[in-house]
Amino acid sequence: MQAFELAQLISQREESNKLYLEFLKVPDLSVGIYVLPAGGMDPQSPHTEDEIYYVVSGWAKILVAEEDRDVKAGSIVYVEKNVAHHFHSIEEELTMLVFFAPAEYSSKQ
């Protein structure tokens, strides 16, 4: 078994000084914590894997293809592989768990 504590992951991500910290990777799944600061920019581009975002805290908007919606603590967003998406209008620091299936960067385009 592998088990994780969210507070510890948040601390590790802060220490890494990166927006994203992957903490689990197996062939069919990877999981990370992604944090975007208030007023920040989301630099990501489409991935070759399906994604699920679970918003732990914060408030922003996400644009997926042509659809725009608010996200806040408790929001869950599914993004199909190869679909353009990004978070914007980040009003409060956005902390999310991100699930990739299969594992991020394991699929070919």
NURONU-936509 format. One record per residue (C-alpha): residue in one letter; x, y, z; residue number from 1. Coordinates in Angstrom, 2 decimals. Each point is the difference from the previous one (the first is absolute). Last residue first. Example, Ala and Ser with C-alpha at 12.3 -4.5 7.8 and 13.67 -1.06 7.14 Angstrom:
<node><code>S</code><u>13.67</u><v>-1.06</v><w>7.14</w><pos>2</pos></node>
<node><code>A</code><u>-1.37</u><v>-3.44</v><w>0.66</w><pos>1</pos></node>
// end
This chain:
<node><code>Q</code><u>-0.29</u><v>11.17</v><w>-29.43</w><pos>109</pos></node>
<node><code>K</code><u>1.97</u><v>-2.60</v><w>1.93</w><pos>108</pos></node>
<node><code>S</code><u>-1.05</u><v>-0.86</v><w>3.52</w><pos>107</pos></node>
<node><code>S</code><u>2.21</u><v>-0.31</v><w>3.10</w><pos>106</pos></node>
<node><code>Y</code><u>0.48</u><v>3.74</v><w>0.48</w><pos>105</pos></node>
<node><code>E</code><u>-2.29</u><v>0.04</v><w>3.05</w><pos>104</pos></node>
<node><code>A</code><u>-1.02</u><v>-3.45</v><w>1.25</w><pos>103</pos></node>
<node><code>P</code><u>-2.97</u><v>-1.58</v><w>-1.77</w><pos>102</pos></node>
<node><code>A</code><u>-2.12</u><v>1.59</v><w>1.24</w><pos>101</pos></node>
<node><code>F</code><u>1.07</u><v>3.28</v><w>1.58</w><pos>100</pos></node>
<node><code>F</code><u>-1.32</u><v>1.24</v><w>3.37</w><pos>99</pos></node>
<node><code>V</code><u>0.58</u><v>3.59</v><w>1.12</w><pos>98</pos></node>
<node><code>L</code><u>-0.55</u><v>1.10</v><w>3.60</w><pos>97</pos></node>
<node><code>M</code><u>-0.58</u><v>3.70</v><w>0.13</w><pos>96</pos></node>
<node><code>T</code><u>1.00</u><v>3.12</v><w>1.93</w><pos>95</pos></node>
<node><code>L</code><u>-1.13</u><v>3.33</v><w>-1.46</w><pos>94</pos></node>
<node><code>E</code><u>1.19</u><v>3.19</v><w>1.69</w><pos>93</pos></node>
<node><code>E</code><u>-3.05</u><v>2.29</v><w>0.06</w><pos>92</pos></node>
<node><code>E</code><u>-1.32</u><v>2.15</v><w>-2.86</w><pos>91</pos></node>
<node><code>I</code><u>1.52</u><v>-1.99</v><w>-2.87</w><pos>90</pos></node>
<node><code>S</code><u>-1.58</u><v>1.52</v><w>-3.10</w><pos>89</pos></node>
<node><code>H</code><u>1.43</u><v>-2.87</v><w>-2.05</w><pos>88</pos></node>
<node><code>F</code><u>0.43</u><v>-3.78</v><w>0.03</w><pos>87</pos></node>
<node><code>H</code><u>0.93</u><v>-1.69</v><w>-3.25</w><pos>86</pos></node>
<node><code>H</code><u>-1.33</u><v>-2.44</v><w>-2.55</w><pos>85</pos></node>
<node><code>A</code><u>0.68</u><v>-1.29</v><w>-3.51</w><pos>84</pos></node>
<node><code>V</code><u>-1.27</u><v>-3.55</v><w>-0.55</w><pos>83</pos></node>
<node><code>N</code><u>2.63</u><v>-2.65</v><w>-0.85</w><pos>82</pos></node>
<node><code>K</code><u>-1.31</u><v>-2.44</v><w>2.63</w><pos>81</pos></node>
<node><code>E</code><u>-3.46</u><v>0.63</v><w>1.41</w><pos>80</pos></node>
<node><code>V</code><u>-0.29</u><v>2.43</v><w>2.89</w><pos>79</pos></node>
<node><code>Y</code><u>-2.08</u><v>-0.97</v><w>3.06</w><pos>78</pos></node>
<node><code>V</code><u>-0.68</u><v>2.70</v><w>2.59</w><pos>77</pos></node>
<node><code>I</code><u>-0.82</u><v>-0.50</v><w>3.67</w><pos>76</pos></node>
<node><code>S</code><u>-0.92</u><v>3.01</v><w>2.12</w><pos>75</pos></node>
<node><code>G</code><u>0.21</u><v>-0.47</v><w>3.78</w><pos>74</pos></node>
<node><code>A</code><u>1.81</u><v>3.25</v><w>0.75</w><pos>73</pos></node>
<node><code>K</code><u>-0.71</u><v>2.37</v><w>-2.90</w><pos>72</pos></node>
<node><code>V</code><u>-0.35</u><v>-0.10</v><w>-3.77</w><pos>71</pos></node>
<node><code>D</code><u>-1.90</u><v>2.39</v><w>-2.26</w><pos>70</pos></node>
<node><code>R</code><u>-0.77</u><v>-0.97</v><w>-3.58</w><pos>69</pos></node>
<node><code>D</code><u>1.06</u><v>0.56</v><w>-3.61</w><pos>68</pos></node>
<node><code>E</code><u>-0.78</u><v>-2.32</v><w>-2.92</w><pos>67</pos></node>
<node><code>E</code><u>1.65</u><v>0.55</v><w>-3.39</w><pos>66</pos></node>
<node><code>A</code><u>2.78</u><v>-2.62</v><w>0.36</w><pos>65</pos></node>
<node><code>V</code><u>0.21</u><v>-0.19</v><w>3.81</w><pos>64</pos></node>
<node><code>L</code><u>0.28</u><v>3.44</v><w>1.60</w><pos>63</pos></node>
<node><code>I</code><u>0.35</u><v>-0.11</v><w>3.77</w><pos>62</pos></node>
<node><code>K</code><u>-0.95</u><v>2.79</v><w>2.38</w><pos>61</pos></node>
<node><code>A</code><u>1.42</u><v>0.80</v><w>3.41</w><pos>60</pos></node>
<node><code>W</code><u>-0.54</u><v>-0.46</v><w>3.73</w><pos>59</pos></node>
<node><code>G</code><u>2.16</u><v>-1.57</v><w>2.66</w><pos>58</pos></node>
<node><code>S</code><u>0.17</u><v>-3.32</v><w>1.84</w><pos>57</pos></node>
<node><code>V</code><u>0.13</u><v>-3.77</v><w>-0.57</w><pos>56</pos></node>
<node><code>V</code><u>-1.14</u><v>0.13</v><w>-3.63</w><pos>55</pos></node>
<node><code>Y</code><u>-0.08</u><v>-3.52</v><w>-1.45</w><pos>54</pos></node>
<node><code>Y</code><u>1.27</u><v>-0.05</v><w>-3.57</w><pos>53</pos></node>
<node><code>I</code><u>-0.47</u><v>-3.12</v><w>-2.12</w><pos>52</pos></node>
<node><code>E</code><u>2.13</u><v>-0.64</v><w>-3.03</w><pos>51</pos></node>
<node><code>D</code><u>-0.05</u><v>-2.22</v><w>-3.10</w><pos>50</pos></node>
<node><code>E</code><u>3.44</u><v>-0.53</v><w>-1.51</w><pos>49</pos></node>
<node><code>T</code><u>1.80</u><v>1.56</v><w>-2.98</w><pos>48</pos></node>
<node><code>H</code><u>0.14</u><v>3.34</v><w>1.78</w><pos>47</pos></node>
<node><code>P</code><u>-1.12</u><v>3.39</v><w>-1.29</w><pos>46</pos></node>
<node><code>S</code><u>2.17</u><v>3.00</v><w>0.94</w><pos>45</pos></node>
<node><code>Q</code><u>0.84</u><v>1.31</v><w>3.45</w><pos>44</pos></node>
<node><code>P</code><u>1.18</u><v>3.50</v><w>0.90</w><pos>43</pos></node>
<node><code>D</code><u>-2.83</u><v>0.98</v><w>2.39</w><pos>42</pos></node>
<node><code>M</code><u>0.54</u><v>3.67</v><w>0.81</w><pos>41</pos></node>
<node><code>G</code><u>-0.11</u><v>1.63</v><w>3.39</w><pos>40</pos></node>
<node><code>G</code><u>-2.33</u><v>2.62</v><w>1.50</w><pos>39</pos></node>
<node><code>A</code><u>-0.38</u><v>-2.12</v><w>3.12</w><pos>38</pos></node>
<node><code>P</code><u>2.70</u><v>-2.66</v><w>-0.08</w><pos>37</pos></node>
<node><code>L</code><u>-0.36</u><v>-3.33</v><w>-1.84</w><pos>36</pos></node>
<node><code>V</code><u>0.61</u><v>-3.24</v><w>1.88</w><pos>35</pos></node>
<node><code>Y</code><u>0.04</u><v>-3.50</v><w>-1.48</w><pos>34</pos></node>
<node><code>I</code><u>0.26</u><v>-3.15</v><w>2.10</w><pos>33</pos></node>
<node><code>G</code><u>0.74</u><v>-3.21</v><w>-1.82</w><pos>32</pos></node>
<node><code>V</code><u>-1.42</u><v>-3.36</v><w>-0.93</w><pos>31</pos></node>
<node><code>S</code><u>1.02</u><v>-2.55</v><w>-2.61</w><pos>30</pos></node>
<node><code>L</code><u>-1.96</u><v>-2.97</v><w>-1.28</w><pos>29</pos></node>
<node><code>D</code><u>0.20</u><v>-3.04</v><w>-2.29</w><pos>28</pos></node>
<node><code>P</code><u>3.75</u><v>-0.65</v><w>0.06</w><pos>27</pos></node>
<node><code>V</code><u>0.59</u><v>1.10</v><w>3.60</w><pos>26</pos></node>
<node><code>K</code><u>0.90</u><v>3.51</v><w>1.10</w><pos>25</pos></node>
<node><code>L</code><u>-0.79</u><v>1.62</v><w>3.34</w><pos>24</pos></node>
<node><code>F</code><u>1.29</u><v>3.24</v><w>1.49</w><pos>23</pos></node>
<node><code>E</code><u>0.19</u><v>2.32</v><w>-3.00</w><pos>22</pos></node>
<node><code>L</code><u>0.66</u><v>3.55</v><w>1.16</w><pos>21</pos></node>
<node><code>Y</code><u>-1.25</u><v>2.87</v><w>-2.15</w><pos>20</pos></node>
<node><code>L</code><u>0.44</u><v>3.78</v><w>0.29</w><pos>19</pos></node>
<node><code>K</code><u>3.68</u><v>-0.28</v><w>0.90</w><pos>18</pos></node>
<node><code>N</code><u>1.92</u><v>1.48</v><w>2.95</w><pos>17</pos></node>
<node><code>S</code><u>0.79</u><v>-3.55</v><w>1.15</w><pos>16</pos></node>
<node><code>E</code><u>-0.41</u><v>1.11</v><w>3.62</w><pos>15</pos></node>
<node><code>E</code><u>-3.58</u><v>1.12</v><w>-0.69</w><pos>14</pos></node>
<node><code>R</code><u>-0.80</u><v>-3.36</v><w>-1.62</w><pos>13</pos></node>
<node><code>Q</code><u>1.43</u><v>-1.85</v><w>2.99</w><pos>12</pos></node>
<node><code>S</code><u>-2.13</u><v>2.10</v><w>2.38</w><pos>11</pos></node>
<node><code>I</code><u>-3.17</u><v>-0.63</v><w>-2.01</w><pos>10</pos></node>
<node><code>L</code><u>0.83</u><v>-3.70</v><w>-0.06</w><pos>9</pos></node>
<node><code>Q</code><u>0.43</u><v>-0.04</v><w>3.79</w><pos>8</pos></node>
<node><code>A</code><u>-3.34</u><v>1.73</v><w>0.53</w><pos>7</pos></node>
<node><code>L</code><u>-1.68</u><v>-2.44</v><w>-2.42</w><pos>6</pos></node>
<node><code>E</code><u>1.21</u><v>-3.11</v><w>1.81</w><pos>5</pos></node>
<node><code>F</code><u>0.95</u><v>-2.94</v><w>-2.20</w><pos>4</pos></node>
<node><code>A</code><u>-0.35</u><v>-3.77</v><w>-0.02</w><pos>3</pos></node>
<node><code>Q</code><u>1.70</u><v>-2.66</v><w>-2.13</w><pos>2</pos></node>
<node><code>M</code><u>-1.01</u><v>-3.57</v><w>0.60</w><pos>1</pos></node>
// end
